[in-house]
């Protein structure tokens, strides 16, 4: 988003992707379209396959929607915007909050992420528009990290393509953010190797063909994703809350099944917790403390200590195809999810950057 803004000539942005100058840019974010996934099924997506690739990008850490959309929307790294997972601890209330929905009324999105967004900054210079599902217009996530400009609601991917084209007026500079989430939803329910996922990819490709073939002059489209996905077999979806020694010293769990965050009780040694989990899971997971992750740059350069206070003391990241659940907190319903993401494998982490 920041590179597109720079390519439009909006001051204050860096064109890190070296995008060509244009009068209008559409930034398409396809939820769940990992580049490694796409490379294996590209025959189902001729429009995606045949365009110019800018190379693979590394998704934000952890590799999940709320984190990556916050990076896209603010132009800042996770350690600066503070959206650090699917479920994140609010230190002020010592309560775990789902970043994608059901925010408590007491948690103001503009206070949770107070920094100015790319769309807010861009709207002072060009026509800034979001084209997405109507239900996202006033969501807490939108207000936190994607606020600014005009919002245009449309349901299906073909409807969103049509509404996007309507926003691209000759003689008017513009930045359009186009979001599509059905691929991710289908992957969670049935897996990215399923026939349903391939049909969703074909539908997306068809809609994109219609969009890019009707662009007005001096208009560019750049497409990327927030994360990829791995399919986790049912036998590898494990309830860690049923293992007392794993939960010893744990005050809260947060994050997601492939990037579990452990918030520890006062006086509990993070190193001892790491040893317990490593002894139990062996090489199936990667383990690290929050301080280690911050020191090695996983939250980006110069993280804000106030934001890092939201991160777990210990992180448990799926290395093999495993997913770890706190059923005592989450219930059994999430155990039905096939497609998963959040960890550091290339299938989860690497995303495309395509240009028309």
N, C-alpha and C positions, 0 to 999 in steps of 0.2 A: 504494500500500500504506500509506503514512504517513497519507494523508487518510482511508482507511477505518479505520485504527487510531484516529485522532482522533475520527471520527464514532461509534466504539464507546465513546468516553469514556475511552480509555486515556491516562494522563497522559504528557506529554513529546513529543507529536506535534502537528504543525500541519496543519489541514484546508485545504490549499491549493486543493482543488477544490470547497470548500464543499459536501461531501456531506451529505445529511440524516442525522440521528441514527438509529440502529437498534440492535437487540440482536445482530444477526448480519450479517456482510458476507462475500460471496464476491468475490474479486478474480480475474477470468479474464484470463489473458495468452495471446493467440493469436499464436504466432510467425509473423511475416511478413505480418500483416494491415494493410497500410498504408491510411490513410484515403482517399488518392487512388485506390488500386486499388478499394477497396470502393465508392466513389461511382460508378465506371464499371460495376460489375456488381451493384449492389444489388438488382436484380430477382431474383437467385438467392438472396437472403438476406432474406426478409420479416421474420424475427424481429429481425435486426439493423437493418433499415431502419425498422421501425415504433416503435422505442423512443426514449427521450429521449437526445439527444446533449448532452454537456457541452462540445462544441467539440473542435477538433483540439488534439493535444498535439505538442510537438516531442520526438522521440526523442533519446536521448543521443548524444554524438559520441565515436567514429565510430558510425554507425547499424548496429550489429551486435548479435547476441544476447548474447554474454558481457558486453558493456558495459551494455546496457539492463537485463538481468536483475540485474546487480550494483547498478545504481541503484535498481531496484524493491526488491530484497531488503535493501539497507542503508539506503536513504533518503539516500544521499550521491552527490555528483557524481563523474564519473570521476577527476578529479584528487585525490580524497580516498580512493576505494576501490582505485584502481590496476589495475583490469581494463580495459586500454586497447586491446583489439582481439581479433580471432580468434586470431592468433599474437602473442605478446608476449615481449619480451626479458627474461630474468632477469639483471639486472646482476651478481648475485653469482657466477654461473657462466658468464656471457657465452654463454648458450644460449637459443634461441628455443623457447618452450613454447606448445603449442596449448591455449587456455583451455577448450575444450569437451571435451577428452579427452587421454588418454595423458600425464598429468602424470608427471614422474619421481618416483620414490619419495622422493628427497631434498627435494622441494619440498612443504612442509606447507601445505595450504590455509588453516589457521588462522593461520599466520604470514604467508602471502601477503596475506591480507585479515583482519587481526586484530580489526577493529571489530565491535561487537555488531550483529546483524541485527535487522530489524523483527520477525521471527517470534520471536526469542529474547526481545526486550523485551515483545512482546505476550503471550507464553505465561505471564508472571507474573501476568496479569490476566484473560485469557480463554482459551478452548480454541482453540489455534492449530494449524491442520492444513494440510498440503500434499497435494493430490491430483494425482498425476502418474504417469508410466510407472515401473514398478518398477525399471528399470535406472538411474534417476536418483537413487534413494534414497541411495546411498553415493558418488555421483560427486564428483569434486574440486570442480566448480563449485557443486554443492549445498552441500557442506561449507564452501566459501569464503564464499558470499553468501546462501544460502537455508536455512541450518541453523536449527533451533529448532522446538519443537512436535512434533506427531505427523506421521508420513508414512503416507499411504494409497496403495497402488499399484493401478493399473487400466490396462488396455491401450487399448481403443478409446475414442473420444470419448463414445459413449453409456454405456459402463461408467463412465467418469469422472464423467459427469453423475449417474448413479445413486449412486455412492459419495459424491459431494458432498452429495446430498440426505440421505443417511444421517447425515452429520456435523452437520446443522442441527437441533438438538434444541430444542423449546420449553422455555423457562425457563433456557436456558444461553447465555451470551454466547459468540460465536465469530467467529474470523477464518479463512476458508478461502482458500488460494491454489490456483487451478486452472490448470494449464499444459497447452497443446495445441500440438504441433509439426508435425503432418502437413501443414498448409498450406505451411509453409516448405520442408519436404523436397520436396514435389511441385513447388513453384516452382523450386527449384534444379535439379531434374532435367528439367522440361519447360516451365518458364516460367509466369508468372502468367496469361498469356492462353490457356493450354491448356485443353482440355476436362477434363483430369484435375484441374486446379486448381479449376475451377468445381464439379466433383463433390465435391471435398474441402470447398469452402465450403458447399455445400448440406448435406453431412453434418453439419458443425459447426452450421449454423443449426438443423437439426432437433433436434440434441442440446440446444442452448440453449433451444429452445422447450419441451422436456420439463422442463428444469431450472427455468426461470423461471415456468412455469405451475403448479408444485407446491411453491413456496416456502412455508414456514411463515410465520405472521404476524410482522411487524416484522423482516423479513429483506430485505436489498438485494443486488443483484448489480451490480458495475461491471466493464466490459470494456475492455481496451486491448490494445496490441501493442508489440513491441520495435522494430520497423522495418517499412518497406515493401519494395519491390523494383522493379528494372528488368530487362527482358529484354535480354540482350546478344547480338547476332548472332555466329555463329561466326567470321566474318572480323574481328571486332573484339576477339577474345580473343587477346591478344598476349603473346609471350614476351620480356620485357625482358632476360632473362639472355643472349639471343642477340645483344645489341647491346653490344659491349665498352665504348663510350664512356659508356653509361648506367651501367654497373656500376663504372666507374673511381672508386676511393676509397670504395666501399661495402663495409663489413665484413659486415653482415647485412641481409637484408630480413625484414620482419615485416608484421603487419596482415592485410589481405585484398586481393583483386584490385581493388576500387574505393576502397581506402584503404591504399595501400602505404606502409609505414614504412621509411625508409632509415636504418640505423645506420652511421655513417661511421667510417672509419679515422682514427686520431689524426693531426692535422695537416691533414685535408681541410677545405676551406672549404665550409660549407653553402650559401653564396650562389652559389658556382661550380657546385655540383651542381644547384641550382635552375635556374640559367641553362642548363645542358646539357639537362636534362629539358624545360624550356620550349621550347628551340630545336627539340627532337625532336618534341614532341607539340603544341605550339602551344596553341590554345584548347580542345583536347579534354580537358584536365585543369586543375585548380586546383593550385597549388603553394604550400607554406608551410613555414617552419621551425617546430620545436617551440616555440621562444621566442615567435614571432609568434602561434601558436595559443593559447598560455597567456596572453599579454598581452591578447588579445581575448576571453578568457573561454570558449573552446571546451571546456576541461576543467572548467569551473565556477569558482566563486569560491574564492580562496585555496587553490590547489592545493598539495599536499604535494610538496616537492622530491624526496623519496625515491621517491614514486610516479611523478613525471615522468621520473625517470631510466630508467624502463622504456619511455618513448615514443621513437619514432624522431627523429633529428636533423632529417630532412626528410620531409614527407608529400606524397604524390602522390594526388590525389582525382579520381575520374572525374567529368567535367563532362558530356561526351557519353556515349553508350552504348558505353563501352569498359571492358575488364577487363584488368589487367596482371598477368602471372604471372612468378615466378622459377622457371622449369621446372627449372633446375639444382638448386634446393633442393626443390621441391614435386613434381617429376615431371609427366607429361603428363595424368594422370587428372583433375585439377581443370579442365582445359580443356573438359571436356564439360558443365560447369554452364551452364545457360541463365539462370536467375534469379540476380541479384546484388544486393548492397547494401553499405553501408558509407560511402557518400559523402554529399554535402550536397544532392542534388536533392530536390525536394518529394516525389517518388514514393518515395524511400527514407526520408525524414526524418519525414514527417507521419503520425501514428497517431491512431486514434479514441479517444474516451472516451465510453462508452455506459452508461446507468444503467437498471436495472429495479427 
